[in-house]
Amino acid sequence: MEKPDRKATREERLAAQLRANLRRRKAQARQQTDSDVVLPKPDPGG
């Protein structure tokens, strides 16, 4: 079994990775919404 201090460092590392992943996903979502604004959908009747 892991020592308490090793477990804490592992949890901190995992929490940091989750935060980084969330930031990356938010940036990708923002980029996607920005590209939707820049590139309007073509007119289907047109």
Residue, then its C-alpha position, 0 to 999 in steps of 0.5 A: m500500500e502507498k504511504p500517505d505522503r506518496k498518495a497525496t503527491r499522486e492526488e496532487r499530480l492527478a488534480a493538476q492533470l485534470r485541470a490542464n485537461l479541462r483548460r485544454r478542452k475549454a480552449q478547444a470548445r472556444q476555438q470551435t465556437d470561434s470558427d463557427v462564427v467566422l465560417p457561416k453555414p452556406d444557404p441551403g436554398g442557394 
